[in-house]
Amino acid sequence: MSQPQPDPEAPVLRAEGLYAAYDGTQVLCDVNLSVGVGAMLGIIGPNGSGKSTLLRCFAGTLKPTAGRVLLFDTDVATIPVRQRARLVAVVPQHTTTSFAFTVWDTVAMGRHAHLGLMQALTERDIRAVSSALEQTDCIHLADRLITELSGGELQRVIIARALAQEPQVLLLDEPTSHLDINHQLDIAALLGALNADRRLTVLWVTHDLNLASEFCERIVLLSNGHVAADGDPLEVITQRQLAAVYNTELTVMTNPLSGRPQVVITASKNEARR
């Protein structure tokens, strides 16, 4: 089967009437989304709203119970895994570091989709690995063991591994969780630069509403497996919509520097919930 050829005029990803379930429990219900080339899309919503499930459906690792996901107008379920990996790279929510691989070897694993069985890295593969390390500011870590890295360093290395696949689409599941604010901003800025400089299509699941508002041009808000809102940050990050979906009182203000919505939480507003 030939690899689907990206059409710059066609959506990169499209969910049509998508339903998904785990162990008989429905998680996604009639989700319809279209993602264009070069999108920087944030996916937000409460725990259990279907964010990670939607990402898995887009990645082709979870089969929908109904509906379908199209990747460059081809049903993702019909694309062989190795071919799909040349188009879509995934940065998972949790990364285990049980084995003491070097950073270079870890990032080089992203080239597996381009290699034959037992084939050694070619010059092109080496260039792709070096480029991924440089783009993520990890080149100085190349000889370090991943078991010795900080959380922020490890996250950049995992993103570098995904970039080494040379994908058209990058899917990330909470890439800034468990990081301090400095590293959160570093990762968010890196994703923004990759999107702007390479026109890489980025879908980013996050619980950080303010990071999503600042760095994403489009936000999808999920609630109980449905799309509750879809649009730019000013349309989605509103006090009324967030209060309804998160079932809590929030204040939404305007960031004076960027003009983007900013969510402010105050203890006094939620004392009645205790």
C-alpha positions in Angstrom: 0.0 0.0 0.0 1.4 3.4 -0.9 1.8 6.1 1.7 -1.0 8.7 1.7 0.3 11.9 0.1 -0.3 15.1 2.0 -2.6 17.6 0.2 -2.0 21.1 1.4 -5.6 22.0 0.6 -7.1 19.1 2.5 -7.5 18.7 6.3 -4.7 16.9 7.9 -7.0 15.1 10.3 -10.8 14.7 10.3 -13.0 13.0 12.8 -16.4 12.0 11.5 -19.2 10.9 13.9 -16.5 9.6 16.2 -17.5 7.3 19.1 -15.0 5.5 21.3 -15.3 3.4 24.4 -13.2 1.5 27.0 -14.5 -1.7 28.6 -18.0 -0.9 27.4 -18.0 2.6 28.8 -18.6 5.3 26.2 -16.0 8.0 26.3 -16.4 9.9 23.0 -19.8 10.6 21.6 -20.4 11.9 18.0 -17.2 14.0 17.8 -16.8 15.9 14.5 -13.6 17.8 14.0 -11.4 19.0 11.1 -7.8 20.0 11.6 -6.0 22.0 8.8 -2.4 22.0 7.8 -0.2 23.9 10.2 -2.8 24.1 13.0 -1.8 24.8 16.6 -4.7 23.2 18.4 -5.1 22.8 22.1 -7.5 20.2 23.5 -8.8 21.0 27.0 -11.5 19.7 29.3 -12.0 18.1 32.8 -10.6 14.7 33.7 -12.6 12.0 31.9 -13.9 14.3 29.2 -12.2 12.3 26.4 -9.0 14.3 25.7 -6.5 11.4 25.7 -9.0 9.1 24.0 -9.5 11.6 21.1 -5.7 11.8 20.8 -5.4 8.0 20.6 -8.1 7.8 17.9 -6.2 10.5 15.9 -3.0 8.5 16.3 -4.7 5.3 15.1 -3.9 3.4 18.3 -7.5 3.1 19.5 -10.2 1.8 17.2 -13.5 3.8 17.3 -16.7 2.0 18.1 -18.4 4.1 15.4 -17.4 6.8 13.0 -13.9 7.2 11.6 -10.7 9.3 11.6 -9.2 10.4 8.3 -5.5 11.2 8.0 -5.0 13.1 4.7 -8.3 11.8 3.5 -7.4 8.1 4.2 -9.0 6.1 7.0 -6.3 6.0 9.6 -7.3 2.4 10.5 -6.3 1.2 7.0 -2.7 2.8 7.1 0.0 0.3 8.2 1.7 1.2 11.4 5.1 2.0 9.9 3.6 4.2 7.2 1.5 6.0 9.8 4.5 6.7 11.9 6.1 8.6 9.0 3.1 11.0 9.1 2.1 11.2 12.8 4.4 11.2 15.9 3.1 10.9 19.4 4.5 12.3 22.6 2.8 10.2 25.4 1.7 11.5 28.8 4.0 9.1 30.6 7.5 8.1 29.5 9.4 5.3 31.3 13.2 5.4 31.6 14.0 1.9 32.8 16.9 1.4 30.4 19.9 3.7 30.4 20.0 4.6 26.7 21.9 7.6 25.7 20.0 10.6 24.5 21.3 10.1 21.0 20.2 6.5 20.9 16.8 7.4 22.3 16.2 10.1 19.6 17.5 7.7 16.9 14.6 5.3 17.8 12.4 7.8 16.0 14.0 6.6 12.7 12.7 3.1 13.0 9.7 3.8 10.8 12.1 4.7 8.0 14.5 1.7 8.3 14.3 -1.8 7.2 14.7 -4.8 9.5 18.1 -4.7 11.2 19.1 -1.8 8.9 21.8 0.6 10.2 21.3 4.3 10.3 22.0 6.0 7.0 23.5 9.5 6.6 20.0 10.9 6.1 18.9 9.2 9.4 21.9 10.7 11.2 21.1 14.2 9.8 17.4 13.8 11.0 18.5 12.8 14.5 21.0 15.7 14.7 18.4 18.1 13.4 15.8 17.0 16.0 18.4 17.4 18.8 19.3 20.9 17.6 15.6 22.0 17.2 14.9 20.9 20.8 18.2 22.3 22.2 19.3 18.8 23.2 22.5 18.5 21.2 24.6 19.1 24.2 22.9 16.2 25.9 23.6 13.6 23.2 26.0 11.5 25.2 24.1 11.7 28.5 22.0 8.8 29.8 18.2 9.5 29.8 18.1 8.1 33.4 20.3 11.1 34.4 18.1 13.8 32.9 15.8 16.3 34.7 12.1 16.3 33.9 12.4 19.2 31.5 15.4 17.7 29.7 13.7 14.4 29.3 10.6 15.9 27.9 12.6 17.8 25.3 14.4 14.5 24.4 11.0 12.7 23.9 9.8 15.5 21.7 13.1 15.2 19.7 12.5 11.5 19.3 9.1 12.3 17.8 10.6 15.0 15.5 13.2 12.5 14.3 10.3 10.7 12.6 9.9 13.7 10.4 6.2 13.7 10.9 3.5 16.0 9.3 1.5 15.9 12.6 2.7 16.0 16.2 0.3 14.7 18.9 1.1 15.5 22.5 -0.7 14.3 25.7 -0.1 16.8 28.5 3.6 17.5 27.6 4.0 20.1 30.4 2.5 18.1 33.3 4.8 17.6 36.3 7.1 20.4 35.1 7.9 23.7 36.9 6.7 26.9 35.3 10.0 27.6 33.6 10.1 24.2 31.8 6.4 24.5 31.0 7.1 27.8 29.2 10.1 26.3 27.5 8.1 23.3 26.1 5.2 25.6 25.1 7.6 28.0 23.3 9.3 25.0 21.6 5.9 23.8 20.2 5.1 27.2 19.0 8.4 27.6 17.2 8.0 24.1 15.6 4.5 25.1 14.4 5.6 28.5 13.1 9.0 27.5 11.5 8.1 24.1 10.1 4.3 24.5 9.7 4.1 21.4 11.7 0.5 20.5 12.7 0.4 20.3 16.5 -2.4 18.9 18.6 -1.7 19.4 22.3 -3.8 18.0 25.2 -3.3 20.1 28.3 -4.9 20.9 31.6 -3.2 24.3 31.7 -5.9 26.7 30.4 -3.6 29.7 30.4 -0.8 28.0 28.4 -3.4 26.8 25.9 -4.8 30.3 25.6 -1.4 31.9 25.1 0.1 29.5 22.6 -2.7 27.9 20.7 -4.6 29.6 17.8 -7.5 27.2 18.2 -8.9 25.4 21.2 -11.3 22.5 21.5 -13.1 22.2 24.8 -14.4 18.7 25.6 -17.1 17.8 28.1 -18.4 14.3 28.8 -17.1 13.1 25.4 -18.7 15.9 23.4 -17.3 19.0 21.8 -18.6 21.8 24.1 -16.7 24.6 22.2 -14.4 25.0 19.3 -12.7 28.2 18.2 -10.0 30.7 19.0 -9.1 31.4 22.7 -11.4 34.4 22.9 -14.4 32.2 21.8 -13.6 29.2 24.0 -11.9 30.5 27.2 -15.0 32.3 28.6 -16.2 32.5 32.1 -19.6 31.1 31.2 -18.3 28.1 29.3 -15.6 27.1 31.7 -17.9 27.4 34.7 -20.4 25.1 33.0 -17.9 22.5 31.9 -15.6 22.4 35.0 -18.4 23.0 37.5 -16.5 25.6 39.4 -16.4 29.4 39.6 -13.6 31.0 37.6 -12.7 34.5 36.6 -11.5 35.1 33.1 -9.6 38.3 32.5 -7.6 39.7 29.6 -3.8 39.3 29.7 -2.6 42.9 29.4 0.5 41.9 27.4 -1.0 39.4 24.9 -4.7 40.3 24.8 -5.5 36.6 25.3 -7.9 35.3 27.9 -6.4 34.4 31.3 -8.1 32.3 33.9 -7.8 33.4 37.5 -8.8 31.2 40.4 -9.6 32.7 43.8 -10.2 30.9 47.1 -13.0 33.1 48.1 -15.1 32.2 45.1 -14.9 28.5 45.9 -15.1 28.5 49.7 -18.8 27.5 49.4 -17.8 24.2 47.7 -15.9 23.0 50.8 
